[in-house]
Amino acid sequence: MAEPLRSDRLNLRPPVVDDAAAFACLLGCDEAGVMMTAEIPWPVTEEAERDWLAQRGGPDDHAYAIERRATGDLVGCIGLIGASERPELGYWIGRDHRGQGYATEAGRLIVGLARRLGAQGLTADAFPENAASARVLAKLGFISAGTVERDLPMRGGMRTLCHFELDLTH
C-alpha cells in the first residue's frame, strides 16, 4: 500500500472505495476534464468510480487521493503507473480546484517518491489540447519527447499524445 505524503497544503493518501462519491462529484459535471484522462469512463458515476478504486491498493500501486490539508476536501488523484524503473505519472484535478497549483504541488511529492523508490526516470503523456497539463509537467522538470500513439479505448481508440520524460538519475 502507498505511503501517505504531505506538503504545506496537501495530504496525499491511498484512495479508498469510500472516495467514490467525492470523485464522482468532482468529475460528474466535467466532461471536458474527463476526456483529458485515459481511463475514466464518461459519464462518471459513483459505481464506475467504485470499480476503478477497487482496482487500486496492490503492493506496487502508487495511487493517491489528493486532499487539501486545511479542510480534508478531495481535489483530485495522482499516481505512478507501470514499470518501476520508468513509471508513468498520471493525475487529474477537479475543475473547481484547477489553477491553484495543486497538480504541481502533488506532482513534486510524487517525483520525490519516485526517486525514493529508485526510479531512473518518469514519463507522462498529455492530450495535445491539454496545455495546462503540459505546463504542470514543465514545472516538474519534464521535457517534451515528441509524440506517441496510444490505444485509448475510453477515448475512441488510437490517439496521438504529447510525450514527456523526466530523468531522475541526476
Secondary structure, DSSP 8 states (H G I E B T S, - for coil): ----EE-SSEEEE---GGGHHHHHHHHTT-HHHHTTSSS--SS--HHHHHHHHHT---TT-EEEEEEETTT--EEEEEEEES-SSS-EEEEEE-GGGTTSSHHHHHHHHHHHHHHHTT-SEEEEEE-TT-HHHHHHHHHTT-EEEEEEEEEEGGGTEEEEEEEEEEE---
